[in-house]
């Protein structure tokens, strides 16, 4: 956390970063759109599209524009800004970076040992993709942190932990909506681990987890429908435009190469180890995250590994388990 604060950019230095920071200000003003009145006055077709700046999208229902990003990170930023001023919103990513490292240790200790947890936390904290994204006001690290915290709490069995898992999973969905398939994975794990308990207890725990998750999904659907015309659309485009099976082979080659270059080839042994030495829940979380982004639009820079950060703790726990077993 201290390293992340020391090296943070303290500015919105890119398109997505600008969208997050801008949406935080819009939440504080009580609206999510910016009016573009000149679009009603020009004579050419589709006039609003002319005046949409980089990092914004056109509102389908009126002459206004809106940031296309999920609301979760901007809401956290708005909360921090309301408390500590503009600079405070840039602390969200460093704080969640610390949370991600700690939660990785907690999961590793729970499914293995303190040594495995410490090794996994160290691997996360020193990962190039992680360190790169701790410097920018982007959603990659916060999304990974909240999914990891939700996974840790799901591994515990108390009703309070299950409710906290649901709340943190809901926040993760608000931050990065396309990772919503992880919620059913956690929900099914709750059902499976309680298979020998009373039916009413199982239903109660699932409801504790599901209620905040469903509320988050409805919120995202309402925002998307209001601003972009469909519950399944976002400011980045329709789901069918963003995900395609034609992208899989390209992404397998690129992500595989970048993983080997930045984490060494032992990372693949760590992924396999999740099925052998660690929890099947961790293996399922990692596989779902990777599978989602194999279908996503291909990128050509190594730091696109940032998309896989929600699977980083699981992969690093597997890698740490491999090293511990070899030692």
C-alpha positions in Angstrom: 0.0 0.0 0.0 2.8 2.4 0.9 4.6 1.6 -2.4 1.5 2.2 -4.4 0.8 5.6 -2.7 4.4 6.6 -3.3 4.3 5.8 -7.0 0.7 6.8 -7.9 0.3 9.2 -10.7 -2.2 11.5 -8.8 -3.8 12.3 -12.1 -6.2 10.9 -14.8 -3.5 10.2 -17.3 -5.5 8.1 -19.9 -8.9 7.8 -21.4 -10.3 5.2 -19.0 -8.7 6.9 -16.0 -10.3 10.2 -17.1 -13.7 8.4 -17.4 -13.4 7.1 -13.8 -12.4 10.4 -12.3 -15.0 12.3 -14.2 -17.8 9.9 -13.3 -16.8 10.3 -9.6 -17.4 14.1 -10.0 -20.7 13.4 -11.7 -21.9 11.2 -8.9 -21.1 14.0 -6.4 -23.2 16.4 -8.6 -26.1 14.0 -8.7 -26.1 13.1 -12.4 -24.2 10.8 -14.8 -24.5 12.8 -18.0 -23.0 16.0 -19.5 -25.2 18.0 -21.7 -24.0 18.9 -25.3 -26.6 21.5 -26.4 -24.7 22.4 -29.6 -25.6 18.9 -30.9 -29.2 20.1 -31.4 -28.1 23.0 -33.6 -25.7 21.6 -36.2 -27.2 20.4 -39.6 -25.4 17.1 -40.3 -26.6 13.6 -39.4 -25.9 12.0 -36.0 -24.6 15.3 -34.7 -24.0 14.1 -31.1 -21.3 11.6 -32.3 -19.3 14.6 -33.5 -19.0 16.0 -30.0 -18.2 12.9 -28.0 -14.6 13.2 -26.7 -12.3 10.3 -26.1 -13.3 8.3 -22.9 -17.0 9.3 -23.2 -20.0 7.7 -25.0 -23.2 9.2 -26.4 -26.4 9.0 -24.4 -29.0 7.2 -26.6 -31.9 9.2 -25.3 -30.8 12.8 -25.4 -28.2 15.3 -26.4 -25.7 14.4 -23.7 -22.6 12.2 -23.1 -21.6 9.9 -20.3 -18.5 8.0 -19.1 -18.8 4.4 -20.3 -17.2 2.8 -17.3 -18.8 0.8 -14.5 -20.0 2.8 -11.5 -18.2 0.9 -8.7 -14.8 2.6 -8.8 -16.2 6.1 -9.4 -18.5 5.6 -6.4 -15.5 4.7 -4.2 -13.6 7.7 -5.6 -16.6 10.0 -4.9 -16.7 8.8 -1.3 -13.0 9.4 -0.8 -13.3 12.9 -2.4 -16.2 13.8 -0.3 -14.1 13.0 2.8 -10.6 14.2 1.8 -10.8 16.4 -1.3 -9.8 15.7 -4.9 -6.4 14.1 -4.1 -8.0 11.6 -1.8 -9.8 9.8 -4.7 -6.5 8.7 -6.0 -6.0 6.7 -2.8 -8.6 4.1 -3.8 -6.3 2.1 -6.0 -3.4 2.0 -3.5 -5.7 1.0 -0.7 -7.3 -1.8 -2.7 -3.8 -2.9 -3.8 -3.0 -3.5 -0.2 -6.3 -5.3 0.3 -5.5 -7.5 -2.7 -2.2 -8.6 -1.3 -3.6 -9.2 2.2 -6.5 -11.2 0.9 -4.2 -13.3 -1.2 -2.2 -14.2 1.9 -5.4 -14.9 3.8 -6.7 -17.3 1.2 -3.3 -19.0 0.8 -3.1 -19.6 4.6 -6.7 -20.9 4.6 -6.3 -23.5 1.8 -2.6 -24.3 2.4 -0.3 -22.8 5.0 1.1 -19.5 6.2 4.2 -20.1 4.1 2.1 -20.6 0.9 0.0 -17.6 1.7 3.1 -15.4 2.3 4.7 -16.7 -1.0 1.5 -16.0 -2.9 1.2 -12.5 -1.5 4.8 -11.8 -2.4 4.3 -13.0 -6.0 1.2 -10.7 -6.3 3.0 -7.7 -4.8 6.0 -8.1 -7.1 4.1 -8.9 -10.3 4.8 -6.4 -13.2 1.1 -6.3 -14.2 0.0 -5.6 -10.6 2.7 -2.9 -10.0 1.9 -1.2 -13.3 -1.8 -0.9 -12.4 -1.3 0.3 -8.9 -0.1 3.6 -10.3 -3.2 4.5 -12.3 -6.8 5.4 -11.2 -8.1 2.3 -13.1 -10.5 -0.5 -12.1 -8.3 -3.5 -12.5 -6.7 -3.6 -9.0 -10.0 -2.7 -7.2 -12.0 -5.3 -9.1 -9.3 -8.0 -8.3 -9.3 -6.9 -4.6 -13.0 -7.2 -4.1 -13.3 -10.5 -5.9 -10.4 -11.9 -3.8 -12.0 -10.6 -0.6 -15.3 -12.2 -1.6 -13.5 -15.5 -2.4 -11.8 -15.4 1.0 -15.1 -14.9 2.8 -16.9 -17.6 0.9 -14.3 -20.0 2.1 -15.4 -19.3 5.6 -18.7 -20.7 6.8 -20.3 -18.2 9.1 -23.5 -16.2 8.0 -21.7 -12.9 8.6 -18.8 -14.0 6.3 -21.3 -15.1 3.7 -23.1 -11.8 3.8 -19.8 -9.9 3.5 -18.9 -12.1 0.6 -22.1 -11.0 -1.1 -21.5 -7.4 -0.4 -17.9 -7.4 -1.7 -18.9 -9.5 -4.8 -21.6 -6.9 -5.5 -19.1 -4.1 -5.3 -16.8 -6.1 -7.6 -19.6 -6.4 -10.1 -20.3 -2.7 -10.0 -16.6 -2.1 -10.6 -16.2 -4.5 -13.5 -19.6 -5.8 -14.7 -18.4 -8.3 -17.3 -17.0 -10.5 -14.5 -20.5 -11.2 -13.1 -20.1 -14.9 -14.0 -17.8 -15.2 -11.0 -20.8 -14.6 -8.7 -22.6 -17.9 -9.7 -19.3 -19.7 -9.1 -19.1 -18.4 -5.5 -22.8 -19.1 -5.0 -22.5 -22.7 -6.2 -19.6 -23.2 -3.8 -21.8 -22.1 -0.9 -24.4 -24.6 -1.9 -21.9 -27.4 -2.4 -20.1 -26.9 0.9 -23.4 -26.9 2.8 -24.8 -30.0 1.1 -25.0 -31.9 4.3 -26.8 -29.2 6.3 -30.4 -28.4 6.7 -32.2 -27.2 3.5 -33.3 -24.0 5.2 -29.8 -23.2 6.3 -28.5 -23.6 2.8 -31.2 -21.4 1.4 -30.6 -18.7 4.1 -26.8 -18.6 3.3 -27.4 -18.4 -0.5 -29.9 -15.6 0.1 -27.4 -13.7 2.2 -24.9 -13.9 -0.6 -27.3 -13.4 -3.5 -29.3 -10.4 -2.3 -26.5 -7.8 -2.7 -25.3 -9.4 -5.9 -28.8 -9.2 -7.5 -29.1 -5.6 -6.4 -25.8 -4.8 -8.1 -26.8 -6.5 -11.3 -30.1 -4.6 -11.4 -28.2 -1.4 -10.8 -25.9 -2.0 -13.7 -28.8 -3.1 -15.9 -30.7 0.1 -15.1 -27.7 2.4 -15.8 -27.0 0.6 -19.1 -30.6 0.7 -20.2 -31.0 4.4 -19.2 -27.7 5.6 -20.8 -26.9 3.2 -23.6 -30.3 1.7 -24.6 -30.0 -1.9 -23.3 -29.4 -3.6 -20.0 -26.7 -5.7 -21.8 -25.0 -2.8 -23.5 -22.4 -0.6 -22.1 -20.7 2.6 -23.2 -18.0 0.4 -24.9 -20.6 -1.2 -27.1 -22.9 -4.2 -27.2 -21.8 -7.5 -25.6 -21.6 -9.2 -29.0 -19.2 -6.5 -30.3 -16.8 -7.0 -27.3 -16.7 -10.8 -27.0 -16.3 -13.3 -29.8 -15.0 -16.8 -30.3 -12.8 -15.5 -33.1 -10.6 -13.8 -30.5 -9.7 -16.9 -28.5 -6.7 -18.2 -30.4 -5.1 -14.8 -30.6 -5.6 -14.2 -26.9 -4.3 -17.6 -25.9 -1.1 -16.9 -27.8 -0.7 -13.4 -26.4 -1.7 -13.9 -22.8 0.2 -17.2 -22.7 3.4 -15.5 -23.9 3.0 -12.5 -21.6 2.4 -14.8 -18.6 5.6 -16.7 -19.3 7.6 -13.5 -19.8 6.4 -11.7 -16.7 5.8 -14.6 -14.3 8.1 -17.3 -15.7 6.7 -20.5 -17.1 6.3 -21.9 -13.6 3.0 -20.0 -13.5 1.4 -22.7 -15.7 2.4 -25.3 -13.2 0.8 -23.1 -10.5 -2.5 -23.0 -12.5 -2.5 -26.8 -12.8 -1.6 -27.1 -9.1 -4.9 -25.4 -8.2 -6.7 -28.6 -9.2 -4.4 -30.8 -7.3 -3.2 -29.2 -4.1 -5.6 -26.3 -3.5 -9.3 -25.6 -3.4 -11.4 -26.3 -6.5 -13.1 -23.0 -5.9 -9.8 -21.2 -6.6 -9.3 -23.2 -9.8 -12.9 -22.3 -10.9 -12.4 -18.6 -10.2 -9.1 -18.5 -12.2 -10.5 -20.5 -15.1 -13.7 -18.4 -15.4 -11.7 -15.1 -15.4 -9.2 -16.4 -18.0 -12.0 -17.8 -20.1 -13.9 -14.5 -20.1 -10.9 -12.6 -21.4 -10.0 -15.2 -24.0 -13.2 -14.1 -25.8 -12.5 -10.4 -25.3 -11.2 -8.0 -27.9 -7.4 -8.7 -28.3 -4.9 -6.1 -27.1 -1.3 -5.9 -28.2 0.6 -4.7 -25.1 1.8 -6.9 -22.3 0.2 -4.8 -19.6 -3.1 -6.0 -20.9 -2.5 -8.8 -18.4 -4.2 -6.3 -16.1 -7.5 -7.9 -17.2 -6.5 -11.1 -15.6 -5.7 -9.6 -12.2 -8.8 -11.0 -10.6 -7.3 -14.5 -11.2 -3.8 -13.4 -10.0 -4.2 -14.4 -6.3 -5.4 -17.9 -7.3 -2.6 -18.4 -9.8 0.0 -17.1 -7.4 -1.3 -19.4 -4.6 -0.9 -22.4 -7.0 2.6 -21.2 -7.9 3.5 -20.8 -4.3 2.2 -24.3 -3.5 4.3 -25.7 -6.3 7.5 -24.0 -5.0 6.7 -25.1 -1.4 6.2 -28.7 -2.6 9.5 -28.6 -4.5 11.3 -27.2 -1.5 
